[in-house]
Amino acid sequence: MSAAGGLEAIATTKAIQTGWLHPTINQFNLEPSIEFDTVTNKKQQHEINVAISNSFGIGGHNSVVAFSAFKP
């Protein structure tokens, strides 16, 4: 379980590098009041400048890391 946060951080940085948003799988029957795109069931191309990774562990170990693309 402790490695899940590291894998999520890798997936987040790869999303910034490639521009592909990971899908929210098995999301059906969306609420009609939702007015934004939740990336339902299919990855999407998008410009990503900043992303965050939330990790929650057993015993109250929680962390949030923000990533940004390096632009010289």
All heavy atoms as TSV, in Angstrom:
chain	resi	resn	atom	element	x	y	z
A	1	MET	N	N	0.816	-1.195	0.000
A	1	MET	CA	C	0.000	0.000	0.000
A	1	MET	C	C	0.862	1.262	0.000
A	1	MET	O	O	0.447	2.279	-0.523
A	1	MET	CB	C	-0.926	0.017	1.206
A	1	MET	CG	C	-2.075	-0.956	1.080
A	1	MET	SD	S	-3.182	-0.980	2.492
A	1	MET	CE	C	-3.625	0.705	2.660
A	2	SER	N	N	2.040	1.184	0.601
A	2	SER	CA	C	2.849	2.403	0.690
A	2	SER	C	C	3.400	2.830	-0.663
A	2	SER	O	O	3.714	3.990	-0.848
A	2	SER	CB	C	3.988	2.197	1.686
A	2	SER	OG	O	4.828	1.145	1.251
A	3	ALA	N	N	3.513	1.918	-1.611
A	3	ALA	CA	C	4.041	2.269	-2.923
A	3	ALA	C	C	2.989	2.900	-3.826
A	3	ALA	O	O	3.328	3.460	-4.870
A	3	ALA	CB	C	4.614	1.037	-3.600
A	4	ALA	N	N	1.722	2.838	-3.435
A	4	ALA	CA	C	0.658	3.387	-4.281
A	4	ALA	C	C	0.833	4.887	-4.493
A	4	ALA	O	O	0.579	5.402	-5.582
A	4	ALA	CB	C	-0.705	3.093	-3.673
A	5	GLY	N	N	1.279	5.613	-3.472
A	5	GLY	CA	C	1.504	7.051	-3.617
A	5	GLY	C	C	2.604	7.353	-4.613
A	5	GLY	O	O	2.515	8.305	-5.392
A	6	GLY	N	N	3.656	6.531	-4.615
A	6	GLY	CA	C	4.742	6.704	-5.581
A	6	GLY	C	C	4.287	6.445	-7.001
A	6	GLY	O	O	4.641	7.174	-7.925
A	7	LEU	N	N	3.483	5.408	-7.178
A	7	LEU	CA	C	2.947	5.107	-8.515
A	7	LEU	C	C	2.013	6.211	-8.991
A	7	LEU	O	O	2.007	6.571	-10.170
A	7	LEU	CB	C	2.223	3.766	-8.501
A	7	LEU	CG	C	3.115	2.543	-8.306
A	7	LEU	CD1	C	2.269	1.281	-8.185
A	7	LEU	CD2	C	4.093	2.419	-9.450
A	8	GLU	N	N	1.217	6.758	-8.082
A	8	GLU	CA	C	0.326	7.854	-8.450
A	8	GLU	C	C	1.134	9.094	-8.843
A	8	GLU	O	O	0.770	9.808	-9.778
A	8	GLU	CB	C	-0.608	8.182	-7.294
A	8	GLU	CG	C	-1.611	9.262	-7.629
A	8	GLU	CD	C	-2.561	9.555	-6.486
A	8	GLU	OE1	O	-2.813	8.666	-5.670
A	8	GLU	OE2	O	-3.049	10.700	-6.437
A	9	ALA	N	N	2.237	9.353	-8.148
A	9	ALA	CA	C	3.098	10.487	-8.496
A	9	ALA	C	C	3.699	10.306	-9.885
A	9	ALA	O	O	3.782	11.258	-10.666
A	9	ALA	CB	C	4.197	10.650	-7.452
A	10	ILE	N	N	4.104	9.077	-10.220
A	10	ILE	CA	C	4.642	8.796	-11.558
A	10	ILE	C	C	3.559	9.018	-12.616
A	10	ILE	O	O	3.812	9.646	-13.651
A	10	ILE	CB	C	5.189	7.364	-11.632
A	10	ILE	CG1	C	6.436	7.233	-10.764
A	10	ILE	CG2	C	5.492	6.959	-13.070
A	10	ILE	CD1	C	6.909	5.818	-10.559
A	11	ALA	N	N	2.353	8.517	-12.362
A	11	ALA	CA	C	1.262	8.704	-13.322
A	11	ALA	C	C	0.927	10.186	-13.497
A	11	ALA	O	O	0.627	10.634	-14.605
A	11	ALA	CB	C	0.027	7.944	-12.848
A	12	THR	N	N	1.017	10.958	-12.425
A	12	THR	CA	C	0.726	12.394	-12.495
A	12	THR	C	C	1.773	13.122	-13.329
A	12	THR	O	O	1.430	13.949	-14.185
A	12	THR	CB	C	0.664	12.987	-11.077
A	12	THR	OG1	O	-0.313	12.277	-10.316
A	12	THR	CG2	C	0.293	14.459	-11.114
A	13	THR	N	N	3.054	12.811	-13.104
A	13	THR	CA	C	4.095	13.485	-13.886
A	13	THR	C	C	4.051	13.067	-15.361
A	13	THR	O	O	4.318	13.884	-16.240
A	13	THR	CB	C	5.498	13.216	-13.301
A	13	THR	OG1	O	5.719	11.809	-13.226
A	13	THR	CG2	C	5.637	13.828	-11.925
A	14	LYS	N	N	3.716	11.798	-15.630
A	14	LYS	CA	C	3.579	11.367	-17.026
A	14	LYS	C	C	2.405	12.059	-17.706
A	14	LYS	O	O	2.466	12.363	-18.899
A	14	LYS	CB	C	3.417	9.849	-17.110
A	14	LYS	CG	C	4.664	9.063	-16.737
A	14	LYS	CD	C	5.864	9.431	-17.560
A	14	LYS	CE	C	5.775	8.861	-18.960
A	14	LYS	NZ	N	6.965	9.169	-19.763
A	15	ALA	N	N	1.334	12.324	-16.967
A	15	ALA	CA	C	0.200	13.047	-17.538
A	15	ALA	C	C	0.623	14.463	-17.936
A	15	ALA	O	O	0.220	14.971	-18.986
A	15	ALA	CB	C	-0.953	13.091	-16.545
A	16	ILE	N	N	1.454	15.093	-17.115
A	16	ILE	CA	C	1.951	16.434	-17.457
A	16	ILE	C	C	2.831	16.359	-18.703
A	16	ILE	O	O	2.725	17.186	-19.604
A	16	ILE	CB	C	2.725	17.044	-16.275
A	16	ILE	CG1	C	1.773	17.340	-15.116
A	16	ILE	CG2	C	3.452	18.315	-16.692
A	16	ILE	CD1	C	2.469	17.765	-13.836
A	17	GLN	N	N	3.711	15.353	-18.781
A	17	GLN	CA	C	4.616	15.214	-19.917
A	17	GLN	C	C	3.888	14.917	-21.217
A	17	GLN	O	O	4.211	15.484	-22.267
A	17	GLN	CB	C	5.613	14.084	-19.670
A	17	GLN	CG	C	6.694	14.407	-18.692
A	17	GLN	CD	C	7.636	13.228	-18.492
A	17	GLN	OE1	O	7.284	12.085	-18.771
A	17	GLN	NE2	N	8.827	13.510	-18.012
A	18	THR	N	N	2.919	14.010	-21.179
A	18	THR	CA	C	2.274	13.549	-22.406
A	18	THR	C	C	1.018	14.328	-22.769
A	18	THR	O	O	0.602	14.335	-23.916
A	18	THR	CB	C	1.904	12.062	-22.298
A	18	THR	OG1	O	0.966	11.892	-21.234
A	18	THR	CG2	C	3.136	11.210	-22.050
A	19	GLY	N	N	0.360	14.934	-21.767
A	19	GLY	CA	C	-0.877	15.660	-22.022
A	19	GLY	C	C	-2.117	14.782	-22.040
A	19	GLY	O	O	-3.184	15.222	-22.447
A	20	TRP	N	N	-2.001	13.533	-21.600
A	20	TRP	CA	C	-3.156	12.635	-21.559
A	20	TRP	C	C	-3.729	12.593	-20.151
A	20	TRP	O	O	-3.010	12.336	-19.194
A	20	TRP	CB	C	-2.774	11.221	-21.986
A	20	TRP	CG	C	-2.586	11.061	-23.444
A	20	TRP	CD1	C	-1.403	10.972	-24.114
A	20	TRP	CD2	C	-3.608	10.997	-24.441
A	20	TRP	NE1	N	-1.627	10.850	-25.453
A	20	TRP	CE2	C	-2.974	10.853	-25.686
A	20	TRP	CE3	C	-4.993	11.045	-24.396
A	20	TRP	CZ2	C	-3.683	10.761	-26.868
A	20	TRP	CZ3	C	-5.697	10.947	-25.577
A	20	TRP	CH2	C	-5.047	10.806	-26.795
A	21	LEU	N	N	-5.029	12.840	-20.025
A	21	LEU	CA	C	-5.731	12.731	-18.744
A	21	LEU	C	C	-6.203	11.301	-18.547
A	21	LEU	O	O	-6.787	10.699	-19.457
A	21	LEU	CB	C	-6.951	13.658	-18.711
A	21	LEU	CG	C	-6.664	15.146	-18.777
A	21	LEU	CD1	C	-7.969	15.916	-18.916
A	21	LEU	CD2	C	-5.907	15.594	-17.554
A	22	HIS	N	N	-5.963	10.746	-17.375
A	22	HIS	CA	C	-6.429	9.397	-17.073
A	22	HIS	C	C	-7.938	9.402	-16.879
A	22	HIS	O	O	-8.492	10.319	-16.272
A	22	HIS	CB	C	-5.740	8.875	-15.808
A	22	HIS	CG	C	-4.275	8.687	-15.974
A	22	HIS	ND1	N	-3.367	9.689	-15.726
A	22	HIS	CD2	C	-3.565	7.626	-16.394
A	22	HIS	CE1	C	-2.157	9.243	-15.972
A	22	HIS	NE2	N	-2.241	7.998	-16.384
A	23	PRO	N	N	-8.621	8.370	-17.364
A	23	PRO	CA	C	-10.085	8.361	-17.281
A	23	PRO	C	C	-10.602	7.964	-15.899
A	23	PRO	O	O	-9.913	7.322	-15.119
A	23	PRO	CB	C	-10.475	7.289	-18.304
A	23	PRO	CG	C	-9.326	6.359	-18.315
A	23	PRO	CD	C	-8.107	7.218	-18.097
A	24	THR	N	N	-11.825	8.383	-15.624
A	24	THR	CA	C	-12.575	7.907	-14.473
A	24	THR	C	C	-13.392	6.728	-14.983
A	24	THR	O	O	-14.389	6.908	-15.673
A	24	THR	CB	C	-13.510	9.007	-13.936
A	24	THR	OG1	O	-12.733	10.161	-13.658
A	24	THR	CG2	C	-14.222	8.560	-12.688
A	25	ILE	N	N	-12.940	5.494	-14.691
A	25	ILE	CA	C	-13.581	4.312	-15.261
A	25	ILE	C	C	-14.843	3.933	-14.501
A	25	ILE	O	O	-15.032	4.313	-13.351
A	25	ILE	CB	C	-12.602	3.123	-15.333
A	25	ILE	CG1	C	-12.129	2.718	-13.947
A	25	ILE	CG2	C	-11.429	3.449	-16.234
A	25	ILE	CD1	C	-11.342	1.417	-13.934
A	26	ASN	N	N	-15.705	3.203	-15.198
A	26	ASN	CA	C	-16.972	2.700	-14.644
A	26	ASN	C	C	-17.868	3.821	-14.120
A	26	ASN	O	O	-18.556	3.657	-13.126
A	26	ASN	CB	C	-16.720	1.670	-13.539
A	26	ASN	CG	C	-15.981	0.465	-14.045
A	26	ASN	OD1	O	-16.179	0.038	-15.178
A	26	ASN	ND2	N	-15.111	-0.088	-13.225
A	27	GLN	N	N	-17.849	4.935	-14.799
A	27	GLN	CA	C	-18.696	6.061	-14.405
A	27	GLN	C	C	-19.867	6.143	-15.384
A	27	GLN	O	O	-19.700	6.475	-16.543
A	27	GLN	CB	C	-17.893	7.360	-14.431
A	27	GLN	CG	C	-18.666	8.537	-13.919
A	27	GLN	CD	C	-17.820	9.794	-13.917
A	27	GLN	OE1	O	-16.747	9.850	-14.483
A	27	GLN	NE2	N	-18.315	10.814	-13.266
A	28	PHE	N	N	-21.044	5.784	-14.882
A	28	PHE	CA	C	-22.250	5.763	-15.699
A	28	PHE	C	C	-23.338	6.577	-14.999
A	28	PHE	O	O	-23.251	6.846	-13.817
A	28	PHE	CB	C	-22.726	4.316	-15.900
A	28	PHE	CG	C	-21.662	3.423	-16.467
A	28	PHE	CD1	C	-20.975	2.533	-15.659
A	28	PHE	CD2	C	-21.320	3.495	-17.802
A	28	PHE	CE1	C	-19.987	1.716	-16.170
A	28	PHE	CE2	C	-20.326	2.677	-18.327
A	28	PHE	CZ	C	-19.667	1.792	-17.509
A	29	ASN	N	N	-24.354	6.964	-15.732
A	29	ASN	CA	C	-25.505	7.699	-15.181
A	29	ASN	C	C	-25.070	8.944	-14.414
A	29	ASN	O	O	-25.323	9.085	-13.218
A	29	ASN	CB	C	-26.347	6.790	-14.274
A	29	ASN	CG	C	-26.851	5.563	-14.999
A	29	ASN	OD1	O	-27.175	5.632	-16.176
A	29	ASN	ND2	N	-26.883	4.447	-14.310
A	30	LEU	N	N	-24.407	9.841	-15.120
A	30	LEU	CA	C	-23.935	11.068	-14.489
A	30	LEU	C	C	-25.098	11.939	-14.034
A	30	LEU	O	O	-26.169	11.943	-14.642
A	30	LEU	CB	C	-23.081	11.864	-15.470
A	30	LEU	CG	C	-21.807	11.185	-15.954
A	30	LEU	CD1	C	-21.141	12.038	-17.017
A	30	LEU	CD2	C	-20.871	10.942	-14.793
A	31	GLU	N	N	-24.862	12.685	-12.983
A	31	GLU	CA	C	-25.861	13.637	-12.507
A	31	GLU	C	C	-26.038	14.734	-13.559
A	31	GLU	O	O	-25.051	15.263	-14.074
A	31	GLU	CB	C	-25.406	14.267	-11.193
A	31	GLU	CG	C	-25.387	13.324	-10.019
A	31	GLU	CD	C	-26.782	12.940	-9.580
A	31	GLU	OE1	O	-27.695	13.779	-9.691
A	31	GLU	OE2	O	-26.950	11.796	-9.138
A	32	PRO	N	N	-27.255	15.101	-13.865
A	32	PRO	CA	C	-27.477	16.151	-14.873
A	32	PRO	C	C	-26.925	17.513	-14.454
A	32	PRO	O	O	-26.630	18.351	-15.295
A	32	PRO	CB	C	-28.995	16.218	-15.019
A	32	PRO	CG	C	-29.548	15.062	-14.280
A	32	PRO	CD	C	-28.490	14.515	-13.395
A	33	SER	N	N	-26.761	17.743	-13.162
A	33	SER	CA	C	-26.294	19.051	-12.694
A	33	SER	C	C	-24.782	19.235	-12.859
A	33	SER	O	O	-24.276	20.340	-12.710
A	33	SER	CB	C	-26.661	19.233	-11.223
A	33	SER	OG	O	-26.040	18.241	-10.428
A	34	ILE	N	N	-24.040	18.164	-13.194
A	34	ILE	CA	C	-22.597	18.273	-13.394
A	34	ILE	C	C	-22.343	18.947	-14.740
A	34	ILE	O	O	-22.732	18.434	-15.778
A	34	ILE	CB	C	-21.917	16.886	-13.351
A	34	ILE	CG1	C	-22.201	16.168	-12.047
A	34	ILE	CG2	C	-20.424	16.999	-13.610
A	34	ILE	CD1	C	-21.650	16.855	-10.836
A	35	GLU	N	N	-21.661	20.099	-14.700
A	35	GLU	CA	C	-21.476	20.900	-15.908
A	35	GLU	C	C	-20.055	20.836	-16.471
A	35	GLU	O	O	-19.753	21.522	-17.429
A	35	GLU	CB	C	-21.835	22.353	-15.610
A	35	GLU	CG	C	-23.295	22.525	-15.217
A	35	GLU	CD	C	-23.637	23.958	-14.870
A	35	GLU	OE1	O	-22.734	24.818	-14.899
A	35	GLU	OE2	O	-24.806	24.210	-14.568
A	36	PHE	N	N	-19.184	20.032	-15.875
A	36	PHE	CA	C	-17.820	19.949	-16.369
A	36	PHE	C	C	-17.514	18.522	-16.801
A	36	PHE	O	O	-18.198	17.575	-16.440
A	36	PHE	CB	C	-16.819	20.421	-15.303
A	36	PHE	CG	C	-16.916	19.676	-14.004
A	36	PHE	CD1	C	-16.189	18.539	-13.781
A	36	PHE	CD2	C	-17.749	20.140	-12.994
A	36	PHE	CE1	C	-16.278	17.849	-12.592
A	36	PHE	CE2	C	-17.844	19.463	-11.791
A	36	PHE	CZ	C	-17.110	18.318	-11.588
A	37	ASP	N	N	-16.472	18.366	-17.591
A	37	ASP	CA	C	-16.088	17.060	-18.125
A	37	ASP	C	C	-15.326	16.279	-17.061
A	37	ASP	O	O	-14.293	16.732	-16.560
A	37	ASP	CB	C	-15.222	17.253	-19.361
A	37	ASP	CG	C	-14.931	15.958	-20.084
A	37	ASP	OD1	O	-15.451	14.904	-19.671
A	37	ASP	OD2	O	-14.186	16.010	-21.071
A	38	THR	N	N	-15.809	15.099	-16.719
A	38	THR	CA	C	-15.166	14.264	-15.699
A	38	THR	C	C	-14.282	13.183	-16.312
A	38	THR	O	O	-13.877	12.262	-15.620
A	38	THR	CB	C	-16.220	13.615	-14.790
A	38	THR	OG1	O	-17.098	12.817	-15.587
A	38	THR	CG2	C	-17.010	14.655	-14.022
A	39	VAL	N	N	-13.966	13.277	-17.592
A	39	VAL	CA	C	-13.117	12.326	-18.325
A	39	VAL	C	C	-13.664	10.903	-18.121
A	39	VAL	O	O	-13.005	10.018	-17.599
A	39	VAL	CB	C	-11.638	12.431	-17.905
A	39	VAL	CG1	C	-10.758	11.648	-18.860
A	39	VAL	CG2	C	-11.184	13.871	-17.842
A	40	THR	N	N	-14.876	10.707	-18.536
A	40	THR	CA	C	-15.588	9.459	-18.313
A	40	THR	C	C	-15.128	8.351	-19.241
A	40	THR	O	O	-15.266	8.455	-20.449
A	40	THR	CB	C	-17.103	9.691	-18.508
A	40	THR	OG1	O	-17.493	10.774	-17.672
A	40	THR	CG2	C	-17.903	8.466	-18.151
A	41	ASN	N	N	-14.563	7.289	-18.676
A	41	ASN	CA	C	-14.273	6.005	-19.316
A	41	ASN	C	C	-13.286	6.021	-20.481
A	41	ASN	O	O	-12.979	4.976	-21.018
A	41	ASN	CB	C	-15.566	5.320	-19.760
A	41	ASN	CG	C	-16.463	5.016	-18.587
A	41	ASN	OD1	O	-16.006	4.500	-17.576
A	41	ASN	ND2	N	-17.731	5.345	-18.711
A	42	LYS	N	N	-12.783	7.162	-20.906
A	42	LYS	CA	C	-11.809	7.233	-22.004
A	42	LYS	C	C	-10.798	8.329	-21.703
A	42	LYS	O	O	-11.173	9.410	-21.259
A	42	LYS	CB	C	-12.494	7.583	-23.323
A	42	LYS	CG	C	-13.010	6.425	-24.118
A	42	LYS	CD	C	-13.501	6.922	-25.451
A	42	LYS	CE	C	-13.215	5.901	-26.522
A	42	LYS	NZ	N	-13.693	6.313	-27.819
A	43	LYS	N	N	-9.519	8.033	-21.963
A	43	LYS	CA	C	-8.510	9.074	-21.757
A	43	LYS	C	C	-8.721	10.211	-22.750
A	43	LYS	O	O	-9.289	10.005	-23.828
A	43	LYS	CB	C	-7.103	8.495	-21.877
A	43	LYS	CG	C	-6.727	8.041	-23.265
A	43	LYS	CD	C	-5.323	7.488	-23.267
A	43	LYS	CE	C	-4.918	7.088	-24.682
A	43	LYS	NZ	N	-3.549	6.603	-24.742
A	44	GLN	N	N	-8.276	11.405	-22.376
A	44	GLN	CA	C	-8.446	12.579	-23.237
A	44	GLN	C	C	-7.153	13.376	-23.289
A	44	GLN	O	O	-6.416	13.449	-22.302
A	44	GLN	CB	C	-9.558	13.481	-22.697
A	44	GLN	CG	C	-10.930	12.906	-22.794
A	44	GLN	CD	C	-11.983	13.875	-22.267
A	44	GLN	OE1	O	-11.695	15.021	-21.962
A	44	GLN	NE2	N	-13.201	13.398	-22.162
A	45	GLN	N	N	-6.917	13.979	-24.425
A	45	GLN	CA	C	-5.771	14.858	-24.598
A	45	GLN	C	C	-6.125	16.234	-24.056
A	45	GLN	O	O	-7.210	16.755	-24.307
A	45	GLN	CB	C	-5.419	14.955	-26.091
A	45	GLN	CG	C	-4.116	15.637	-26.379
A	45	GLN	CD	C	-2.920	14.774	-26.071
A	45	GLN	OE1	O	-2.967	13.573	-26.234
A	45	GLN	NE2	N	-1.840	15.374	-25.640
A	46	HIS	N	N	-5.195	16.825	-23.292
A	46	HIS	CA	C	-5.448	18.140	-22.705
A	46	HIS	C	C	-4.113	18.758	-22.321
A	46	HIS	O	O	-3.181	18.049	-21.958
A	46	HIS	CB	C	-6.327	17.991	-21.464
A	46	HIS	CG	C	-6.970	19.259	-21.016
A	46	HIS	ND1	N	-6.291	20.223	-20.318
A	46	HIS	CD2	C	-8.224	19.704	-21.158
A	46	HIS	CE1	C	-7.117	21.221	-20.048
A	46	HIS	NE2	N	-8.297	20.927	-20.560
A	47	GLU	N	N	-4.004	20.074	-22.391
A	47	GLU	CA	C	-2.794	20.747	-21.920
A	47	GLU	C	C	-2.837	20.778	-20.391
A	47	GLU	O	O	-3.767	21.313	-19.797
A	47	GLU	CB	C	-2.712	22.171	-22.465
A	47	GLU	CG	C	-1.473	22.895	-22.003
A	47	GLU	CD	C	-1.424	24.326	-22.482
A	47	GLU	OE1	O	-2.313	24.743	-23.241
A	47	GLU	OE2	O	-0.494	25.028	-22.084
A	48	ILE	N	N	-1.812	20.200	-19.765
A	48	ILE	CA	C	-1.757	20.132	-18.305
A	48	ILE	C	C	-0.553	20.932	-17.838
A	48	ILE	O	O	0.583	20.621	-18.192
A	48	ILE	CB	C	-1.632	18.665	-17.826
A	48	ILE	CG1	C	-2.765	17.829	-18.401
A	48	ILE	CG2	C	-1.624	18.602	-16.308
A	48	ILE	CD1	C	-2.593	16.348	-18.212
A	49	ASN	N	N	-0.786	21.974	-17.059
A	49	ASN	CA	C	0.298	22.803	-16.542
A	49	ASN	C	C	0.652	22.450	-15.103
A	49	ASN	O	O	1.811	22.485	-14.719
A	49	ASN	CB	C	-0.080	24.281	-16.622
A	49	ASN	CG	C	-0.281	24.727	-18.043
A	49	ASN	OD1	O	0.515	24.423	-18.921
A	49	ASN	ND2	N	-1.367	25.421	-18.310
A	50	VAL	N	N	-0.354	22.148	-14.293
A	50	VAL	CA	C	-0.161	21.833	-12.883
A	50	VAL	C	C	-1.069	20.665	-12.536
A	50	VAL	O	O	-2.199	20.586	-13.023
A	50	VAL	CB	C	-0.504	23.045	-11.985
A	50	VAL	CG1	C	-0.348	22.704	-10.515
A	50	VAL	CG2	C	0.376	24.236	-12.335
A	51	ALA	N	N	-0.574	19.746	-11.697
A	51	ALA	CA	C	-1.380	18.606	-11.257
A	51	ALA	C	C	-1.043	18.293	-9.803
A	51	ALA	O	O	0.059	18.580	-9.342
A	51	ALA	CB	C	-1.120	17.394	-12.135
A	52	ILE	N	N	-2.002	17.712	-9.079
A	52	ILE	CA	C	-1.752	17.314	-7.695
A	52	ILE	C	C	-1.969	15.814	-7.544
A	52	ILE	O	O	-2.706	15.194	-8.294
A	52	ILE	CB	C	-2.647	18.075	-6.691
A	52	ILE	CG1	C	-4.126	17.803	-6.943
A	52	ILE	CG2	C	-2.361	19.545	-6.690
A	52	ILE	CD1	C	-5.037	18.332	-5.863
A	53	SER	N	N	-1.291	15.246	-6.560
A	53	SER	CA	C	-1.414	13.840	-6.230
A	53	SER	C	C	-1.761	13.747	-4.746
A	53	SER	O	O	-1.001	14.222	-3.899
A	53	SER	CB	C	-0.091	13.128	-6.526
A	53	SER	OG	O	-0.116	11.808	-6.046
A	54	ASN	N	N	-2.919	13.170	-4.431
A	54	ASN	CA	C	-3.346	12.975	-3.042
A	54	ASN	C	C	-3.104	11.532	-2.651
A	54	ASN	O	O	-3.481	10.621	-3.387
A	54	ASN	CB	C	-4.846	13.254	-2.872
A	54	ASN	CG	C	-5.198	14.681	-3.152
A	54	ASN	OD1	O	-4.475	15.585	-2.800
A	54	ASN	ND2	N	-6.335	14.882	-3.787
A	55	SER	N	N	-2.505	11.307	-1.500
A	55	SER	CA	C	-2.285	9.948	-0.999
A	55	SER	C	C	-2.761	9.875	0.448
A	55	SER	O	O	-2.387	10.712	1.269
A	55	SER	CB	C	-0.804	9.582	-1.064
A	55	SER	OG	O	-0.373	9.562	-2.394
A	56	PHE	N	N	-3.584	8.889	0.722
A	56	PHE	CA	C	-4.136	8.702	2.061
A	56	PHE	C	C	-3.784	7.298	2.531
A	56	PHE	O	O	-4.020	6.324	1.817
A	56	PHE	CB	C	-5.655	8.885	2.051
A	56	PHE	CG	C	-6.072	10.213	1.497
A	56	PHE	CD1	C	-6.528	10.321	0.194
A	56	PHE	CD2	C	-5.983	11.359	2.261
A	56	PHE	CE1	C	-6.901	11.542	-0.336
A	56	PHE	CE2	C	-6.351	12.588	1.741
A	56	PHE	CZ	C	-6.810	12.684	0.447
A	57	GLY	N	N	-3.178	7.187	3.720
A	57	GLY	CA	C	-2.740	5.892	4.213
A	57	GLY	C	C	-3.389	5.519	5.527
A	57	GLY	O	O	-4.082	6.316	6.163
A	58	ILE	N	N	-3.121	4.299	5.936
A	58	ILE	CA	C	-3.649	3.791	7.199
A	58	ILE	C	C	-2.979	4.532	8.357
A	58	ILE	O	O	-1.779	4.796	8.329
A	58	ILE	CB	C	-3.398	2.274	7.302
A	58	ILE	CG1	C	-4.190	1.558	6.207
A	58	ILE	CG2	C	-3.770	1.733	8.674
A	58	ILE	CD1	C	-3.912	0.075	6.104
A	59	GLY	N	N	-3.738	4.855	9.359
A	59	GLY	CA	C	-3.192	5.519	10.540
A	59	GLY	C	C	-3.088	7.027	10.403
A	59	GLY	O	O	-2.399	7.668	11.190
A	60	GLY	N	N	-3.738	7.595	9.409
A	60	GLY	CA	C	-3.742	9.051	9.263
A	60	GLY	C	C	-2.560	9.621	8.505
A	60	GLY	O	O	-2.297	10.814	8.590
A	61	HIS	N	N	-1.838	8.794	7.780
A	61	HIS	CA	C	-0.734	9.304	6.973
A	61	HIS	C	C	-1.292	9.836	5.663
A	61	HIS	O	O	-1.712	9.069	4.809
A	61	HIS	CB	C	0.289	8.195	6.701
A	61	HIS	CG	C	0.934	7.699	7.937
A	61	HIS	ND1	N	0.575	6.524	8.534
A	61	HIS	CD2	C	1.901	8.250	8.705
A	61	HIS	CE1	C	1.306	6.353	9.619
A	61	HIS	NE2	N	2.121	7.388	9.745
A	62	ASN	N	N	-1.316	11.142	5.526
A	62	ASN	CA	C	-1.883	11.789	4.350
A	62	ASN	C	C	-0.847	12.734	3.743
A	62	ASN	O	O	-0.080	13.372	4.458
A	62	ASN	CB	C	-3.127	12.592	4.714
A	62	ASN	CG	C	-4.166	11.743	5.411
A	62	ASN	OD1	O	-4.338	10.586	5.086
A	62	ASN	ND2	N	-4.850	12.323	6.371
A	63	SER	N	N	-0.837	12.825	2.421
A	63	SER	CA	C	0.074	13.758	1.767
A	63	SER	C	C	-0.548	14.281	0.476
A	63	SER	O	O	-1.350	13.611	-0.156
A	63	SER	CB	C	1.420	13.096	1.461
A	63	SER	OG	O	1.260	12.099	0.486
A	64	VAL	N	N	-0.161	15.491	0.130
A	64	VAL	CA	C	-0.565	16.106	-1.131
A	64	VAL	C	C	0.696	16.705	-1.747
A	64	VAL	O	O	1.422	17.442	-1.089
A	64	VAL	CB	C	-1.625	17.211	-0.922
A	64	VAL	CG1	C	-1.975	17.872	-2.238
A	64	VAL	CG2	C	-2.856	16.650	-0.251
A	65	VAL	N	N	0.955	16.358	-3.000
A	65	VAL	CA	C	2.122	16.869	-3.705
A	65	VAL	C	C	1.637	17.546	-4.979
A	65	VAL	O	O	0.816	17.012	-5.706
A	65	VAL	CB	C	3.097	15.717	-4.071
A	65	VAL	CG1	C	4.320	16.239	-4.763
A	65	VAL	CG2	C	3.475	14.922	-2.839
A	66	ALA	N	N	2.153	18.754	-5.228
A	66	ALA	CA	C	1.809	19.493	-6.448
A	66	ALA	C	C	2.976	19.399	-7.430
A	66	ALA	O	O	4.144	19.548	-7.039
A	66	ALA	CB	C	1.516	20.942	-6.130
A	67	PHE	N	N	2.662	19.140	-8.688
A	67	PHE	CA	C	3.664	19.027	-9.746
A	67	PHE	C	C	3.384	20.071	-10.813
A	67	PHE	O	O	2.240	20.413	-11.078
A	67	PHE	CB	C	3.624	17.638	-10.410
A	67	PHE	CG	C	3.968	16.508	-9.485
A	67	PHE	CD1	C	2.982	15.757	-8.902
A	67	PHE	CD2	C	5.292	16.211	-9.224
A	67	PHE	CE1	C	3.300	14.703	-8.055
A	67	PHE	CE2	C	5.628	15.158	-8.384
A	67	PHE	CZ	C	4.617	14.402	-7.805
A	68	SER	N	N	4.455	20.557	-11.436
A	68	SER	CA	C	4.327	21.496	-12.535
A	68	SER	C	C	5.393	21.176	-13.573
A	68	SER	O	O	6.478	20.699	-13.233
A	68	SER	CB	C	4.510	22.928	-12.016
A	68	SER	OG	O	4.453	23.844	-13.072
A	69	ALA	N	N	5.094	21.462	-14.815
A	69	ALA	CA	C	6.065	21.223	-15.880
A	69	ALA	C	C	7.201	22.226	-15.772
A	69	ALA	O	O	6.997	23.393	-15.427
A	69	ALA	CB	C	5.387	21.343	-17.238
A	70	PHE	N	N	8.419	21.776	-16.048
A	70	PHE	CA	C	9.586	22.650	-16.045
A	70	PHE	C	C	9.630	23.417	-17.366
A	70	PHE	O	O	9.630	22.827	-18.433
A	70	PHE	CB	C	10.875	21.844	-15.867
A	70	PHE	CG	C	12.108	22.677	-15.951
A	70	PHE	CD1	C	12.457	23.501	-14.912
A	70	PHE	CD2	C	12.903	22.649	-17.083
A	70	PHE	CE1	C	13.600	24.287	-14.988
A	70	PHE	CE2	C	14.047	23.415	-17.171
A	70	PHE	CZ	C	14.404	24.243	-16.113
A	71	LYS	N	N	9.647	24.742	-17.246
A	71	LYS	CA	C	9.733	25.592	-18.436
A	71	LYS	C	C	10.882	26.568	-18.216
A	71	LYS	O	O	10.782	27.482	-17.415
A	71	LYS	CB	C	8.438	26.347	-18.659
A	71	LYS	CG	C	7.291	25.404	-18.964
A	71	LYS	CD	C	6.006	26.144	-19.220
A	71	LYS	CE	C	4.894	25.125	-19.483
A	71	LYS	NZ	N	3.610	25.743	-19.657
A	72	PRO	N	N	12.012	26.337	-18.917
A	72	PRO	CA	C	13.199	27.201	-18.706
A	72	PRO	C	C	12.968	28.621	-19.180
A	72	PRO	O	O	12.146	28.915	-19.976
A	72	PRO	CB	C	14.284	26.539	-19.525
A	72	PRO	CG	C	13.605	25.611	-20.462
A	72	PRO	CD	C	12.239	25.335	-19.909
